Amino acid sequence: MADEKTKMIAVASAVMAYIRNEEDAAVVSTLQAAAPAPKKADVPAPVKLWGISGRQDMMHMRSMMQLKAFHR
């Protein structure tokens, strides 16, 4: 009788330990999901000189045409 009682106590404690571990894992996963992702270092975007130069040329050409520099 005592042997069966100790077995039942062992089984009950094992089940409770398993349930406690599952609950802890669920809490940790929800905390990790709720935590914001670490921010990357703020690195400025590289300057694209070819694009800037092209746009500047287009704006200059348009302003010259608006001043009617090419109409005669």
C-alpha positions as CSV (number, residue, x, y, z in Angstrom):
1,M,0.0,0.0,0.0
2,A,2.8,2.4,0.9
3,D,4.5,1.6,-2.4
4,E,1.4,2.5,-4.4
5,K,1.1,5.8,-2.5
6,T,4.7,6.8,-3.2
7,K,4.2,5.9,-6.9
8,M,1.1,8.1,-7.0
9,I,2.9,11.0,-5.3
10,A,5.8,10.6,-7.8
11,V,3.5,10.6,-10.8
12,A,1.5,13.6,-9.5
13,S,4.7,15.6,-8.8
14,A,6.0,14.7,-12.3
15,V,2.8,15.9,-13.9
16,M,2.8,19.1,-11.9
17,A,6.4,19.8,-12.8
18,Y,5.6,19.2,-16.5
19,I,2.6,21.6,-16.4
20,R,4.7,24.2,-14.6
21,N,7.4,24.0,-17.2
22,E,4.9,24.3,-20.0
23,E,3.4,27.4,-18.4
24,D,6.8,29.0,-17.9
25,A,7.6,28.3,-21.6
26,A,4.3,29.9,-22.6
27,V,5.0,33.0,-20.5
28,V,8.5,33.4,-21.9
29,S,7.3,33.0,-25.5
30,T,4.6,35.6,-25.0
31,L,7.0,38.0,-23.4
32,Q,9.5,37.6,-26.2
33,A,6.7,38.1,-28.8
34,A,5.5,41.3,-27.0
35,A,9.0,42.8,-26.6
36,P,9.9,45.1,-29.4
37,A,12.6,44.0,-31.7
38,P,16.0,45.5,-31.1
39,K,16.5,48.6,-33.2
40,K,19.2,48.6,-35.8
41,A,21.8,51.4,-35.5
42,D,20.6,54.5,-37.3
43,V,22.9,54.6,-40.3
44,P,22.2,57.4,-42.8
45,A,21.3,56.3,-46.3
46,P,24.2,56.6,-48.7
47,V,24.3,59.6,-50.9
48,K,23.6,58.7,-54.6
49,L,25.6,61.4,-56.4
50,W,24.6,60.2,-59.9
51,G,20.9,60.5,-59.1
52,I,21.3,64.0,-57.5
53,S,23.3,65.2,-60.5
54,G,20.8,63.9,-63.0
55,R,17.9,65.6,-61.2
56,Q,19.8,68.8,-60.9
57,D,20.5,68.8,-64.6
58,M,16.8,68.2,-65.4
59,M,15.7,71.0,-63.1
60,H,18.3,73.3,-64.6
61,M,17.1,72.5,-68.1
62,R,13.5,73.1,-67.2
63,S,14.3,76.4,-65.6
64,M,16.2,77.4,-68.8
65,M,13.2,76.4,-70.9
66,Q,10.9,78.4,-68.7
67,L,13.1,81.4,-69.2
68,K,12.8,80.8,-72.9
69,A,16.6,80.6,-73.3
70,F,16.2,78.0,-76.1
71,H,13.3,79.4,-78.1
72,R,15.4,81.6,-80.4
